[in-house]
Amino acid sequence: MKRLNILLLLSLLASIPLAAQTKVVKMSATKSTDYGVEYFLPKTVLTIGVEYSKTTRKAGSYAKYAGKFLGLDEKSIISEDEIYYTLDKINVESKGVPDKQESYLATFKAKTTAPFVYLTEDGLICTINAEYEAPKPADQNIKTGGAPKLPAVNVQSMYTEEYLRAGSTLKMAEIAAKQIYKLRESRNDLLTGDAENAPRDGEGIKVVLANLEAQEKAMVELFTGTSVTEKLYSEFEVEPVTDLNKEILFRFSKYLGIVDADDLSGSPVYINLVKVDEGNNDIETDPKKKAKEPESIVYNVPGKASVEILFGTNSLYKNTLQIAQFGNRQILATSLFEDKKAPVKIYFYPNTGAIKQIIQ
């Protein structure tokens, strides 16, 4: 586990928020800065988002009478209290953070075309001689509509005198079942127009029907029990350093949810990470040596890694991602910016330090 840097960031989120916009700072290469701008190249950190669910099931007071009085199948009845967790989905996002070992100075000759550089707040290079526009966050899938929420019901307020005076659980279950059938009859009368004193407008009928349905549901749950599922979310961070083979990311327990990697109450969730591309290395350069020379800019050519996350034999996630530190560094000469008639603009990917576009 020494090669794997994992940080549990957060839990309890029901949904994933929109990514924050990248904030940038404009830096000018002027005489006061010796015509240089210091910047960092990034290293890649993987953010692993885990979506899972907690289900709480409670048995109804009259579970053993559900078949006798309501004709319900045993499969539809919760016979005992239970809490369990399920692992639903895993997603992996890569982000760039400043590599403090990869600090460089972009230097320009005096009297070039007013060179300026856009950096992120933490010093990652974004553009040279070009305005920076942060990418728009991806649209989130927002679910709308669905079944309307039923009014809350206090079951005890529905207990009749006969029910309260019942001398046994069996008798109470029988009276509760009769109440359910009365509610269903009332709803049917309302739908067929046979109900007395029914509301005359459609909206009023909807309100009465919703209340009848809520009351019936509350009474039926005395027999079937209740099941409530809560959506949960946690995040982990992994900084790739070398290949990983079945490293334990965390453990997952049916009865406890996410637990620590060394907690044997859960089953391991593994991460495999294999370098598959070290980037384009066609140019024979020594970036560290070249970077010390004036008028040079160092940028990244990121490598790639295959990333897979497994729970037992089940693959929860598999993809190929760019990893900045698995690639190599290349050099651009700042003589590109000396032509005042055709100034050069360079756009970078701040997340990887790679060149996105060069425009002249």
Sequence and secondary structure as in RCSB ss.txt:
>XXXX:A:sequence
MKRLNILLLLSLLASIPLAAQTKVVKMSATKSTDYGVEYFLPKTVLTIGVEYSKTTRKAGSYAKYAGKFLGLDEK
SIISEDEIYYTLDKINVESKGVPDKQESYLATFKAKTTAPFVYLTEDGLICTINAEYEAPKPADQNIKTGGAPKL
PAVNVQSMYTEEYLRAGSTLKMAEIAAKQIYKLRESRNDLLTGDAENAPRDGEGIKVVLANLEAQEKAMVELFTG
TSVTEKLYSEFEVEPVTDLNKEILFRFSKYLGIVDADDLSGSPVYINLVKVDEGNNDIETDPKKKAKEPESIVYN
VPGKASVEILFGTNSLYKNTLQIAQFGNRQILATSLFEDKKAPVKIYFYPNTGAIKQIIQ
>XXXX:A:secstr
 TT  EEE     SS        EEEEE  GGGTTEEEEEEEEEEEEEEEEEEEEEEE  TTGGGHHHHH   GG
G   S EEEEEEEEEEEEEEEEEEEEEEEEEE  TTSS  EEEEETT BEEEESS                S   
    GGGG  HHHHT  SHHHHHHHHHHHHHHHHHHHHHHHHT  TT  SSHHHHHHHHHHHHHHHHHHHHHHH 
EEEEEEEEEEEEE   S EEEEEEEEEETTTEEE TT TTSEEEEEEEEEEE     S   HHHHHTSSSEEEEE
EEEEEEEEEEETTEEEEEEEEEEEEEEEEEEEEGGGG  SSS  EEEEETTTTEEEEEE 
